[in-house]
């Protein structure tokens, strides 16, 4: 069976360049049974939720095979907010989210990315879902990761040390988790 990995990037052109390393490594290590789609996001340096959500939903609409969602940083929070409001299509067999900001109750002025209170409970319905966090992530502090742990206790939690926000060192774990999702 063939699988598609849909990667929704983090904000900024620098992040996009870092994710090219992840895409190349996954292509090399996963082999022919996996196609990786890495769509360019509109205005990566000044993103808006609605524009990025549109890229997510448009790509999902046209995919017919089994899909594994990967989300990095802002891209991961776009995935979470969307699926807090909408049912997850059957073709989505899992999600791997890394370096995920928690926008609620933060000092950042980014309310458009925050999941509204009435939808927070829906996050616990997402399954299977993997969260990756590095204790050395210079962008996402530990308290944001712990906020998701409280909201989605049944998720798979991967905690790393000594890894920056690029999550390049997590590639072996991503490969393993992708293969696990595909074999389930």
N, C-alpha and C positions, 0 to 999 in steps of 0.2 A: 504494500500500500504506500502511496506517496503522501507526503505531508508538506504543508507550507508553514513557514515561520514568518510571521508578520512582525517586524520590529518597528516600533514607534519611538523615535529618537527623543533625546533630551533637548533642551533649548540651547541655542547658540551654535554658531558655525564651528567653534572649537570642539564642542561635544560631538558634532557630526563627524568631524575628522577622527576623533577617538573611536567612534563606533564602527568606522570602516575596518578597524583592526579586528573587532569582534565578528563582524560579518565575514571577513576573509577567513578567520580561524574556524568559524562554524561551518562554512562551505567546505573547507579542507578536511575537517574531522568527522563531519556527519555523512558525507558521501551523497550518492545520486538519489536516494529516496527522499531527500529534503530539498525544497526550493525555499530560498530566502528572499522575501520582498522587503525592501527598505525604501519606502517612498520618501521623496523629499517633502519636507514640511514647509508650509507657507510662512514666510517671515520668521525664520528660526531665531533671529535675534530679538524680535518683538512679537512673540506669539500671542494668539488669542484662542481661548477654549473652543469656540464654535468652528473656527477654521481648521483646527487640528482634529477635532471630533469628526468633522466632515471627511477628512482623509481616512481616518479609522473606519468609519461606516461605509464609505465608498469602496475601500479595498475589501472589506469583509463581504460586501454584497456580491462582488464578482468572483469570489473564491468558492469552488465547489468541493475541494478535497478537505481533509482534516487540517485544522489550523491550530498552531501553538502561538500565542501572543507573547512577545517580548516587549517590555517597556523599560526605558531608561529614564530616570529622573522625571522631568515634566511629562514625557510620553507615558510613563507608568501611571502618573496621576490622571492623565486624560483617560486612559483605559479604565481606571477605577471609578472615576466620576461617571463615565458613560454607562458602565454596567451596574452602577448603583441605581440607575434610573430605568434601564432597559434589560430585558432578559438576555442571557448569554445564548447565542445560537448553538444548536447541537453540534455543528461542525467545529466549534472551538473546544478542544480537548484539554486545554490547560493554559496557564499564564505563568510567566516568570518575570518578576518585576524587581528591578535593582536600582538602588539609590533613590528611593521614592520619597519625595517631600510630603509632609502632612501639612496641609494649608490651613487647617482649622486652628483657631486660637494661637496663631503665630503673629509675630510682629511685622510680617511681610504684607504689603498691600497687594494681595493677589486673590481677592475674594472670588473672582470668576472661576478659579480652579478648585475651590473648597467644595466638598460634598455637603449638600444641605442636610440639616439635622434630620428631616423626615426620611432621608434615604440612607443614613448611616447604617441602620440595621440590615439593609439589603446586602452589605458587603460580606456578611457572614454566610451568604448563600453561594458565594463564588468558590468553586471547587473543581478541580484541584488548582491551587494557587501557591506559588513559591515566592517568598520575599528574600532578597539578598541585601545585607547591610554590612558595611565595613565599619569597625570601630574607629578607623583612621580616616573615614570619609570627611573631607574638609568642607563639604557643601551641606550634607544632611546630618544633623546632630542625632545622637542616640535617642533623645526623647521623642523625636518624630517617628522613629522606627518602633519604639515601645507603644506609641499611640495606636499604630496599626495592630500590634500584637494583642492589645486589649479588644479591638474591634473585630478581629478575625482570628480567634484563638485556634481554630482547626487548620490554619494555613501551615505550610512547611516553611520553617524559618532557617535561613542560612546566615550565620554570623561569621565574619572574617575579621582578621586583624592585619594591619600593615598594608591595606589596599586603598588606593585613592578612588576618587569618584568615577574614574574611567571603567573600573571593574574588569580590567584586562586579566588580572590574576584569577578571576572567577570563571574564566572560560572552560577549564576542565569540568567544573561543577555544572555549568550550563549544559555542556555536552551530555553529561550523565543524566541530568534531569530531563532534558529533551528526549533522550532515548527511553527513559523510564515512562514518560508521558505517551510516547509512540507505542510502547509495548503493552500498555495497560488496556 
